[in-house]
């Protein structure tokens, strides 16, 4: 199977799981966080909503410099679940297009994450898409489901049953 086909299928699967979680984010609680060192709920939800768009970023650009062009990609909380859904769909549309238009050869080329002159990570695009976008999304969505539970919102079944569904 081609990487791009695999990633298109993964993207759709992860998007559906993210939709389920984002639909349950309590509105009006953006500043809530479970611990002083934790990310705020609004920023975490927006991060989960925008991460599917990272695939397009990794395909369409050779690098992301967090001190340079990365500033425009910094996550900002939004006020409503409808806005979260729109962010998710926008990123999905861009990533689908980039995946459909890329080549296997391009996915083998190097992609870098930098902070100024310091390289934070570097590797073939297919690895950075798998680890830096899709697995990373699953991690933050998992955090979001814990935030949902702590805010008495129902936790969706994602990879299997949850205590709120299928019991």
PECORNOR-V810553 format. One record per pair of residues at least 6 apart in sequence whose ideal C-beta (glycine too) atoms are under 8 Angstrom apart, sorted by the first residue. I is the first residue (numbers start at 1). J is the second residue. D is the distance in Angstrom with one decimal. If there is no record, write none. Layout:
I_J_D, I_J_D
//
This chain:
2_104_5.8, 3_104_5.9, 3_107_4.8, 3_126_4.8, 4_99_4.9, 4_100_7.3, 4_102_5.7, 4_103_7.8, 4_104_7.0, 4_107_6.7, 7_55_6.6, 7_99_5.5, 7_126_7.8, 7_129_5.9, 7_130_7.8, 7_134_7.5, 8_96_6.7, 8_99_5.2, 8_100_7.4, 10_134_5.5, 11_52_6.1, 11_55_6.3, 11_92_6.8, 11_95_5.8, 11_96_7.0, 11_99_7.1, 11_134_7.3, 14_52_6.7, 14_134_5.8, 14_137_5.6, 14_138_6.8, 14_141_7.9, 15_52_5.6, 15_88_6.6, 15_92_5.4, 17_138_7.8, 17_141_6.4, 17_156_7.8, 17_158_4.5, 17_159_7.5, 18_48_5.5, 18_49_7.1, 18_51_7.9, 18_52_6.9, 18_88_6.1, 18_137_6.9, 18_141_5.7, 19_85_7.2, 19_88_6.6, 20_156_3.7, 20_157_7.7, 20_158_6.5, 21_48_6.5, 21_141_5.5, 21_144_5.2, 21_145_5.9, 21_148_6.9, 21_156_5.9, 21_158_7.2, 22_45_6.3, 22_48_6.4, 22_49_5.8, 22_81_6.4, 22_84_4.6, 22_85_6.4, 22_88_6.4, 22_144_7.9, 23_81_6.1, 23_85_7.6, 23_156_7.7, 24_148_5.5, 24_153_4.7, 24_154_5.9, 24_155_7.5, 24_156_6.4, 25_41_7.2, 25_45_4.6, 25_81_5.8, 25_84_6.4, 25_144_7.4, 25_148_7.2, 25_153_7.2, 26_41_7.6, 26_148_7.9, 26_151_5.1, 26_153_5.5, 27_79_6.9, 27_80_5.8, 27_81_6.3, 29_41_5.6, 29_42_7.6, 29_151_6.4, 30_40_6.2, 30_41_5.9, 30_42_2.7, 30_43_7.6, 30_45_8.0, 30_77_4.6, 30_79_7.3, 31_40_5.3, 31_41_7.4, 31_42_6.8, 32_40_6.8, 32_41_4.6, 32_147_7.6, 32_151_6.7, 33_39_6.5, 33_40_4.9, 33_41_6.4, 34_146_7.5, 34_147_6.8, 34_150_5.6, 39_47_7.5, 39_143_7.6, 40_77_6.8, 41_147_5.4, 41_151_7.4, 42_77_2.9, 42_78_7.2, 43_75_5.6, 43_76_7.4, 43_77_5.1, 44_140_6.5, 44_143_6.1, 44_144_5.5, 44_147_6.4, 45_77_7.2, 45_78_8.0, 45_84_5.7, 45_144_6.2, 46_75_4.9, 46_76_6.2, 46_77_5.2, 46_78_5.7, 46_84_6.7, 46_87_6.5, 47_75_4.7, 47_140_5.5, 48_84_8.0, 48_137_6.8, 48_140_5.4, 48_141_5.2, 48_144_5.3, 49_78_7.9, 49_84_4.5, 49_85_7.5, 49_87_4.0, 49_88_4.5, 49_91_7.4, 50_75_6.0, 50_87_5.3, 50_88_7.6, 50_91_5.5, 51_91_7.3, 51_133_6.4, 51_136_6.7, 51_137_4.3, 51_140_6.7, 52_88_6.3, 52_91_4.4, 52_92_5.1, 52_95_5.7, 52_133_7.6, 52_137_6.7, 53_87_8.0, 53_90_6.7, 53_91_2.5, 53_92_7.3, 53_94_5.4, 53_95_5.8, 54_91_7.5, 54_95_7.6, 54_132_7.1, 54_133_4.2, 54_136_8.0, 54_137_7.9, 55_95_3.8, 55_98_6.5, 55_99_6.5, 55_129_5.5, 55_133_5.2, 55_134_7.6, 56_91_7.2, 56_94_3.9, 56_95_4.4, 56_97_7.1, 56_98_4.1, 57_64_6.4, 57_73_7.0, 58_111_5.3, 58_125_5.7, 58_128_5.4, 58_129_5.3, 58_132_7.0, 58_133_6.3, 59_95_7.8, 59_98_4.1, 59_99_6.8, 59_102_5.1, 59_106_7.0, 59_107_7.6, 59_125_6.5, 59_129_7.6, 60_98_5.6, 61_69_7.7, 61_111_7.9, 62_109_7.7, 62_110_7.5, 62_111_6.4, 62_112_7.0, 63_111_6.6, 63_112_3.9, 63_113_7.0, 63_114_5.8, 64_70_4.9, 64_73_6.9, 64_112_7.5, 64_113_5.4, 64_114_7.0, 65_114_4.6, 65_115_7.0, 65_116_6.8, 66_113_7.3, 66_114_6.9, 66_115_4.7, 66_120_7.7, 67_114_7.7, 67_115_5.4, 67_116_4.5, 68_116_7.6, 78_84_6.1, 78_87_6.8, 106_125_6.8, 107_124_7.1, 107_125_4.8, 107_126_4.5, 107_129_7.5, 108_124_5.4, 108_125_7.1, 108_126_6.8, 109_124_6.9, 109_125_5.9, 110_122_6.1, 110_123_6.8, 110_124_6.4, 110_125_7.5, 111_122_7.3, 111_123_6.9, 111_124_7.4, 111_125_4.7, 111_128_4.7, 112_119_5.6, 112_121_7.2, 112_122_4.6, 113_119_7.5, 113_120_4.6, 113_121_4.6, 113_122_7.4, 113_128_7.6, 113_132_7.0, 114_120_6.2, 121_128_7.0, 121_132_6.9, 141_158_7.2, 145_155_5.0, 145_156_7.4, 145_158_7.2, 145_162_7.8, 148_154_7.3, 148_155_5.2, 149_155_5.3, 154_162_7.9, 154_164_4.0, 154_165_7.4, 155_162_4.6, 155_163_6.7, 155_164_5.2, 155_165_7.9, 156_162_6.1, 156_164_7.4, 156_165_6.5, 157_164_8.0, 157_165_4.4, 157_166_5.8, 161_167_7.1
//
